[in-house]
């Protein structure tokens, strides 16, 4: 029987993992525990691990900032404590105790370059080193990823622009629908409905190292909003602006990239991981049903923001 301890119980992805495991636990005999300790408090963290003695740890904790990663630019020390010191503490203590640790990390540590040009179809692989440092959030994430790779019991999942079937404010769809203007750049993205179950399979297999944790392929902001208009609100309109114009109103830069997901797909052939366009089409089909059941009209509740 697996004994699973989750860090980040109050976070968006952490909450989805809890719901998923609660459903699975009834059928597969998985014991679920929710961590109470802040990961930067090493002694308390060690005590909690020794008390619960989990077989698996899922680390979905960390700081992304509110309302966005620009927050990290003015809170650099807090960002380091949570996203570097805390993450390393947990993986280090798990390594000492032979506990498998899954870290929900980020793929927002790359940007298109000469070897990985926009539209080329050449994605960054797990062997590539971070090349994006235009935000403090991404810079710290890139540094800690390299350090985490020394731990043989740690699985590092590079999540990108996560997408869900609901209207959570953390959902990438919800974010861009609220904006008055959007950039139109193709990106790798993570459909949680398909990939969170895959993460549990990977943890059970005790896989380790880095995995690009996205659906294969890339999808643009415009393509995403066109699907929103098709399935959710046919009155919705949007306007584009350039990356240069976007940079003028943001405190920190934003990562745009394509990640190669071959390693992920080959690692869990039993999991259905659709190409990103197909996966997003299915997202909006499920969202339409969910909204109909809730009686929610997205176009009536979203206030536009200038970015």
Residue pairs with C-beta under 8 A, 6 or more apart in sequence:
1 29
1 30
1 31
2 28
2 29
2 30
2 31
2 55
2 56
2 204
3 30
3 31
3 33
3 52
3 53
3 54
3 55
3 56
4 21
4 30
4 31
4 32
4 33
4 54
4 55
4 56
4 57
4 58
4 203
5 33
5 34
5 35
5 48
5 49
5 52
5 54
5 56
5 57
5 58
6 14
6 17
6 18
6 21
6 32
6 33
6 34
6 35
6 57
6 58
6 60
7 14
7 35
7 39
7 57
7 58
7 59
7 60
7 61
7 90
8 14
8 59
8 60
8 61
8 62
8 104
9 15
9 18
9 34
9 35
11 60
11 61
11 62
12 162
12 168
12 170
13 60
13 104
13 159
13 162
13 192
13 196
14 58
14 60
14 61
16 164
16 192
16 196
17 58
17 60
17 196
17 199
17 200
18 32
18 34
20 196
20 197
20 200
21 30
21 32
21 200
22 32
24 30
24 200
25 31
25 32
33 52
33 54
35 48
35 61
36 48
37 44
37 45
37 47
37 48
38 44
38 45
38 86
39 45
39 59
39 61
39 82
39 85
39 86
39 87
39 89
39 90
40 81
40 82
40 85
40 86
40 89
42 89
42 93
45 89
45 90
45 93
46 93
49 57
49 93
49 94
49 97
49 99
50 97
54 99
55 99
55 100
56 99
56 100
56 101
56 102
56 203
56 204
57 90
57 94
57 99
57 100
57 101
57 102
58 102
58 104
58 199
58 203
59 87
59 90
59 91
59 101
59 102
59 103
59 104
60 104
61 82
61 86
62 82
62 83
62 86
62 87
62 104
63 72
63 75
63 78
63 79
63 82
63 83
63 137
64 72
64 137
65 71
65 72
65 75
65 79
65 137
69 135
69 136
69 137
69 138
69 252
70 135
70 250
70 251
70 252
72 79
72 135
72 136
72 137
72 140
72 252
73 135
73 136
73 251
73 252
74 251
76 136
79 136
79 137
79 140
80 140
83 137
83 140
83 141
83 144
84 140
84 143
84 144
87 103
87 144
87 148
88 144
88 147
88 148
90 101
91 101
91 103
91 148
91 151
91 153
91 154
92 151
93 99
94 100
94 101
94 151
94 153
94 154
95 101
95 151
95 152
95 153
95 154
98 153
99 153
100 153
100 155
100 203
100 206
100 208
101 151
101 153
101 154
101 155
102 154
102 155
102 157
102 199
102 202
102 203
103 148
103 154
103 155
103 156
103 157
104 157
104 159
104 199
104 213
105 141
105 144
105 145
105 148
105 156
105 157
105 158
105 159
106 138
106 141
106 158
106 159
106 160
107 124
107 158
107 159
107 160
107 188
107 212
107 213
107 214
107 255
107 257
107 259
108 132
108 137
108 138
108 141
108 160
108 161
108 254
108 255
108 257
109 130
109 131
109 132
109 138
109 141
109 142
109 145
109 158
109 255
110 116
110 124
110 128
110 130
110 131
110 132
110 255
110 257
110 259
111 131
111 132
111 134
111 255
111 256
111 257
112 118
112 256
112 257
112 258
113 131
115 122
116 122
116 123
116 124
116 257
116 258
118 185
118 186
118 256
118 258
119 186
121 258
122 258
122 260
123 188
123 212
123 257
123 258
123 259
123 260
123 261
124 212
124 257
124 258
124 259
124 260
125 212
125 259
125 260
125 262
125 263
126 158
126 209
126 210
126 211
126 212
126 263
129 142
129 146
130 138
130 141
130 142
130 143
130 145
130 146
132 138
132 142
132 253
132 255
132 257
133 139
133 142
134 252
134 253
134 254
134 255
135 252
135 253
135 254
135 255
136 252
137 252
138 253
138 255
145 156
145 158
145 210
148 154
148 156
149 156
149 209
149 210
151 208
152 208
153 206
153 208
154 208
155 202
155 203
155 206
155 207
155 208
155 209
155 211
156 209
156 210
156 211
157 199
157 202
157 211
157 213
158 210
158 211
158 212
158 213
158 214
158 259
159 190
159 213
159 214
160 187
160 188
160 189
160 190
160 213
160 214
160 257
160 259
161 172
161 187
161 188
161 189
161 190
162 170
162 171
162 172
162 189
162 190
162 192
163 171
163 172
163 173
163 189
163 190
163 191
163 192
163 280
163 283
164 170
164 171
164 173
164 192
164 193
164 283
165 193
165 283
165 286
165 287
165 290
166 287
166 290
167 174
167 287
167 291
167 296
167 298
167 301
168 174
169 175
172 189
172 224
173 224
173 228
173 283
173 287
174 302
176 182
176 221
176 224
176 225
177 225
177 228
177 236
177 298
177 302
178 302
178 303
178 304
178 305
179 238
179 304
179 305
179 306
179 307
180 239
180 304
180 305
180 306
180 307
181 238
181 239
181 240
181 241
181 245
181 306
181 307
182 221
182 222
182 225
182 238
182 239
182 240
182 241
183 221
183 240
183 241
183 242
183 243
183 246
184 220
184 221
184 222
184 240
185 220
185 221
185 243
185 256
186 218
186 219
186 220
186 223
186 258
187 218
187 219
187 220
187 221
187 256
187 257
187 258
188 212
188 214
188 215
188 217
188 218
188 257
188 258
188 259
188 261
188 276
189 214
189 215
189 218
189 219
189 276
189 280
190 213
190 214
190 215
191 215
191 274
191 276
191 279
191 280
191 282
191 283
193 282
193 283
193 286
194 215
194 271
194 272
194 273
194 274
194 279
195 213
195 214
195 215
195 273
197 271
198 264
198 268
198 271
198 273
199 213
201 268
201 270
201 271
202 211
202 267
202 268
205 267
205 268
207 267
211 263
211 264
211 267
212 259
212 260
212 261
212 263
212 264
213 264
214 259
214 261
214 264
214 276
215 261
215 273
215 274
215 275
215 276
215 279
216 261
216 262
216 265
216 273
216 275
216 276
217 275
217 276
217 277
218 258
218 276
219 276
219 277
219 280
222 238
222 240
223 277
223 280
224 280
225 236
225 238
227 280
227 281
227 284
228 236
228 284
229 236
230 284
231 284
231 285
231 287
231 288
232 284
232 287
232 288
232 291
232 298
232 299
233 297
233 298
233 299
235 299
236 299
243 256
246 254
246 307
247 253
249 306
249 307
250 307
261 273
264 273
265 273
273 279
274 282
291 297
291 298
